[in-house]
Amino acid sequence: MTGENMDNRLKKIREILMDRVRGSREIILDILRTLEDSDKATVEKALEYSLELQPSMAVLSNILSRIINVGEEPRKIIDKLNRIDHEIAENLISILDEKPHRIATFSRSGTLYNVFSILNEKGYVSEIIVSEARPVMEGISFAEELRRRGIRVTLVIDILLPIIIRDVDIVVVGCDAILPNHDVVNKTGSHTLAICSRYFGKPFIVCGDEYKVLGSYDYEIKHGPRNDVYNGDMDINVINPYFEKVPHELIDYIVLNNEVIKRRVA
């Protein structure tokens, strides 16, 4: 690969990694497409960028490390990722009652977009409740995408979602990482939803895939910029973590493409 081609690919990868709206799956697929036929040095540089710009996206680091150390080809990983959501959907269906479900979810997830679409086609969805997902508000675009697939959608403000859980059948979220003890990392606000799900007696289900399972606890929580929350000129402290851990004690099921892990004993 010429130096110019490498520079162009790496520039595009940096732009992709700056995306704060789309889910990890969509970002990863874009990066893998950009890395097709790249040499090892380019992939190593992409891994360096991912650790710098998306330290909370451990799944991306996992995949790039496999390309570097095992020689797994980006195209084969893309093909596998495109199949994985069907396997996740089938595993989720295996633990659901055979009826339409009113489902609450949070933030935006490429995995859940596909999973909910499959569930809807098979008659397992009556409505999806989506919150706006402050501060970036990616839940709005997610709600629009689900509606375009013909799914009945209700969009709510974040603070209302924990109360609405009382009137849903299940709560389903995606994840960015699954730690060795089955704590999961997801968009900040997920922990609150898990607590409210426990309070109202609703199953809290996490969907992910085998690439998101980490072999260690070496995980960095990324914080967003101050002006996401406050853009004024007063000396006000802002706390804006994009992700947080959800303790495994609050999770009923972790649904992967290759297994279903039951975490909470009824």
C-alpha positions as CSV (number, residue, x, y, z in Angstrom):
1,M,0.0,0.0,0.0
2,T,1.4,3.4,-0.9
3,G,1.9,6.0,1.8
4,E,-0.9,8.2,0.3
5,N,-3.4,5.4,0.3
6,M,-2.5,4.6,3.9
7,D,-2.9,8.2,4.9
8,N,-6.3,8.5,3.2
9,R,-7.6,5.4,4.9
10,L,-6.4,6.5,8.3
11,K,-7.9,9.9,7.8
12,K,-11.2,8.3,7.1
13,I,-10.9,6.0,10.1
14,R,-10.3,9.0,12.4
15,E,-13.5,10.6,11.0
16,I,-15.5,7.5,11.6
17,L,-14.2,7.2,15.2
18,M,-15.4,10.7,15.9
19,D,-19.0,9.6,15.4
20,R,-20.9,10.0,18.7
21,V,-24.4,9.2,17.3
22,R,-24.2,5.7,15.8
23,G,-23.9,2.5,17.7
24,S,-20.6,0.5,17.9
25,R,-21.7,-2.1,15.3
26,E,-22.2,0.6,12.6
27,I,-18.9,2.3,13.4
28,I,-17.0,-1.1,13.4
29,L,-18.5,-2.1,10.0
30,D,-17.4,1.2,8.4
31,I,-13.9,0.8,9.8
32,L,-13.6,-2.8,8.6
33,R,-14.8,-1.8,5.1
34,T,-12.1,0.9,5.1
35,L,-9.4,-1.6,6.2
36,E,-10.1,-4.2,3.5
37,D,-6.8,-5.1,1.8
38,S,-4.9,-3.0,4.2
39,D,-1.4,-4.0,5.4
40,K,-0.6,-4.8,9.0
41,A,0.9,-1.3,9.7
42,T,-2.4,0.4,8.7
43,V,-4.4,-1.9,11.0
44,E,-2.0,-1.3,13.9
45,K,-2.4,2.5,13.4
46,A,-6.2,2.1,13.3
47,L,-6.0,0.2,16.6
48,E,-3.9,3.1,18.1
49,Y,-6.6,5.6,16.9
50,S,-9.4,3.4,18.4
51,L,-7.7,3.4,21.8
52,E,-7.2,7.1,21.6
53,L,-10.7,8.2,20.3
54,Q,-13.0,5.4,21.4
55,P,-11.4,3.8,24.5
56,S,-14.8,2.6,25.7
57,M,-15.4,0.6,22.4
58,A,-13.5,-2.5,23.5
59,V,-15.1,-4.6,20.9
60,L,-13.3,-2.6,18.2
61,S,-10.0,-3.1,19.9
62,N,-10.8,-6.8,20.2
63,I,-11.6,-7.1,16.5
64,L,-8.5,-5.1,15.3
65,S,-6.3,-7.2,17.6
66,R,-7.6,-10.4,16.0
67,I,-6.8,-9.0,12.5
68,I,-3.3,-8.2,13.6
69,N,-2.5,-11.2,15.8
70,V,-4.6,-14.0,14.2
71,G,-4.7,-12.8,10.6
72,E,-8.5,-12.8,10.5
73,E,-9.6,-11.0,7.3
74,P,-11.9,-7.8,7.6
75,R,-14.3,-9.2,4.9
76,K,-14.8,-12.4,6.8
77,I,-15.5,-10.5,10.0
78,I,-18.0,-8.2,8.2
79,D,-19.8,-11.3,6.8
80,K,-20.0,-12.8,10.3
81,L,-21.2,-9.5,11.9
82,N,-24.0,-9.3,9.3
83,R,-25.2,-12.8,10.2
84,I,-24.8,-12.4,14.0
85,D,-27.9,-10.4,14.6
86,H,-30.1,-13.1,13.2
87,E,-28.6,-15.5,15.7
88,I,-29.0,-13.0,18.6
89,A,-32.7,-12.5,17.6
90,E,-33.3,-16.3,17.5
91,N,-31.7,-16.7,20.9
92,L,-33.8,-13.8,22.3
93,I,-37.0,-15.4,20.9
94,S,-36.1,-18.6,22.7
95,I,-36.6,-16.9,26.1
96,L,-39.7,-14.9,25.2
97,D,-43.4,-15.8,25.5
98,E,-45.1,-16.3,22.1
99,K,-46.9,-13.0,22.0
100,P,-46.4,-9.4,21.0
101,H,-44.2,-7.5,23.5
102,R,-44.2,-3.9,24.6
103,I,-40.4,-3.3,24.8
104,A,-38.5,-0.4,26.4
105,T,-35.0,0.4,25.1
106,F,-32.4,3.1,25.5
107,S,-30.0,4.9,23.1
108,R,-29.2,3.7,19.6
109,S,-27.9,0.3,18.6
110,G,-27.3,-1.2,15.1
111,T,-27.6,-4.7,16.7
112,L,-31.0,-3.9,18.3
113,Y,-32.3,-2.3,15.0
114,N,-31.8,-5.6,13.3
115,V,-33.0,-7.7,16.3
116,F,-36.2,-5.6,16.7
117,S,-36.9,-5.8,13.0
118,I,-36.7,-9.6,13.1
119,L,-38.8,-9.8,16.2
120,N,-41.4,-7.5,14.6
121,E,-41.5,-9.7,11.5
122,K,-42.2,-12.8,13.6
123,G,-44.9,-11.1,15.7
124,Y,-43.0,-10.6,18.9
125,V,-43.3,-6.8,19.0
126,S,-46.4,-4.7,19.7
127,E,-44.5,-1.4,20.4
128,I,-40.9,-0.2,21.1
129,I,-40.5,2.6,23.7
130,V,-37.3,4.6,22.9
131,S,-35.9,7.4,25.0
132,E,-34.2,10.4,23.4
133,A,-30.7,9.5,24.9
134,R,-29.2,12.8,26.1
135,P,-26.9,14.6,25.6
136,V,-26.4,13.6,22.0
137,M,-30.0,12.6,21.4
138,E,-29.3,9.6,19.2
139,G,-32.5,7.9,20.4
140,I,-34.5,10.2,18.1
141,S,-32.8,8.9,14.9
142,F,-33.2,5.4,16.3
143,A,-36.9,5.8,16.8
144,E,-37.2,7.2,13.2
145,E,-35.3,4.2,11.8
146,L,-37.5,1.7,13.6
147,R,-40.6,3.5,12.4
148,R,-39.5,3.2,8.8
149,R,-39.3,-0.5,9.3
150,G,-43.0,-0.5,10.1
151,I,-42.6,-0.9,13.9
152,R,-44.9,1.0,16.2
153,V,-42.6,3.4,18.2
154,T,-43.1,5.8,21.1
155,L,-40.4,8.4,21.8
156,V,-40.1,9.6,25.4
157,I,-37.8,12.0,27.3
158,D,-35.1,10.2,29.3
159,I,-36.4,11.0,32.7
160,L,-39.8,9.4,31.9
161,L,-38.4,6.1,30.7
162,P,-37.8,4.6,34.2
163,I,-41.5,5.2,35.1
164,I,-42.8,3.8,31.8
165,I,-41.0,0.5,32.6
166,R,-43.9,-0.2,34.9
167,D,-46.1,-0.7,31.8
168,V,-43.8,-2.6,29.5
169,D,-43.2,-6.4,29.2
170,I,-39.4,-6.3,28.9
171,V,-36.5,-3.9,28.8
172,V,-33.9,-4.7,26.1
173,V,-30.6,-2.8,25.7
174,G,-27.4,-3.3,23.7
175,C,-23.9,-3.1,25.1
176,D,-20.4,-2.0,24.3
177,A,-18.6,-4.6,26.4
178,I,-19.2,-7.6,28.6
179,L,-16.7,-8.0,31.4
180,P,-15.5,-11.4,32.8
181,N,-18.0,-11.3,35.7
182,H,-20.8,-10.4,33.3
183,D,-21.1,-6.8,34.3
184,V,-21.9,-4.9,31.1
185,V,-20.9,-1.5,29.8
186,N,-23.5,0.6,28.0
187,K,-24.7,4.1,27.5
188,T,-25.0,6.1,30.7
189,G,-28.5,5.7,32.0
190,S,-28.6,1.9,31.5
191,H,-27.8,1.3,35.2
192,T,-30.9,3.4,36.2
193,L,-33.1,1.4,33.8
194,A,-31.8,-1.9,35.3
195,I,-32.6,-0.7,38.9
196,C,-36.1,0.4,37.8
197,S,-36.6,-2.9,35.9
198,R,-35.8,-4.8,39.2
199,Y,-38.2,-2.5,41.1
200,F,-41.1,-3.1,38.8
201,G,-40.3,-6.8,38.3
202,K,-39.6,-6.5,34.5
203,P,-36.9,-8.6,32.8
204,F,-33.7,-6.6,32.0
205,I,-32.1,-8.2,28.9
206,V,-28.8,-7.2,27.3
207,C,-28.0,-8.2,23.7
208,G,-24.5,-8.4,22.4
209,D,-22.2,-10.7,20.5
210,E,-19.1,-12.8,21.1
211,Y,-16.7,-10.0,20.0
212,K,-17.9,-7.8,23.0
213,V,-16.9,-10.4,25.6
214,L,-13.7,-9.2,27.2
215,G,-11.1,-11.4,28.8
216,S,-10.0,-8.8,31.4
217,Y,-11.3,-5.9,33.4
218,D,-9.0,-3.5,31.6
219,Y,-11.6,-1.1,30.4
220,E,-11.7,2.7,30.2
221,I,-15.0,4.7,30.5
222,K,-15.0,7.6,28.1
223,H,-16.3,11.0,29.1
224,G,-17.9,13.4,26.6
225,P,-17.0,17.1,26.2
226,R,-18.3,19.7,28.6
227,N,-20.3,21.6,25.9
228,D,-22.5,18.5,25.3
229,V,-24.2,19.5,28.5
230,Y,-23.3,23.2,29.2
231,N,-22.2,25.7,26.6
232,G,-22.2,28.8,28.7
233,D,-19.3,30.8,30.1
234,M,-20.0,30.3,33.9
235,D,-17.5,28.3,36.0
236,I,-19.8,25.2,36.3
237,N,-18.4,21.7,36.7
238,V,-19.9,19.2,34.3
239,I,-19.8,15.4,34.6
240,N,-20.6,13.7,31.2
241,P,-19.6,10.1,31.1
242,Y,-20.8,8.4,27.9
243,F,-20.8,4.9,29.3
244,E,-21.2,3.2,32.6
245,K,-21.2,-0.3,34.1
246,V,-24.4,-2.2,34.8
247,P,-23.8,-4.8,37.6
248,H,-24.5,-8.4,36.7
249,E,-26.8,-8.7,39.7
250,L,-29.4,-6.4,37.9
251,I,-29.3,-8.3,34.6
252,D,-31.7,-11.2,33.9
253,Y,-30.3,-12.4,30.6
254,I,-27.3,-11.6,28.4
255,V,-28.3,-12.8,24.9
256,L,-25.3,-13.4,22.6
257,N,-25.1,-14.9,19.1
258,N,-23.6,-18.1,20.5
259,E,-25.3,-18.5,23.9
260,V,-27.8,-17.1,26.4
261,I,-26.5,-16.4,29.9
262,K,-29.1,-16.3,32.6
263,R,-27.8,-13.9,35.3
264,R,-30.6,-13.4,37.8
265,V,-32.2,-16.3,39.6
266,A,-36.0,-15.8,39.8
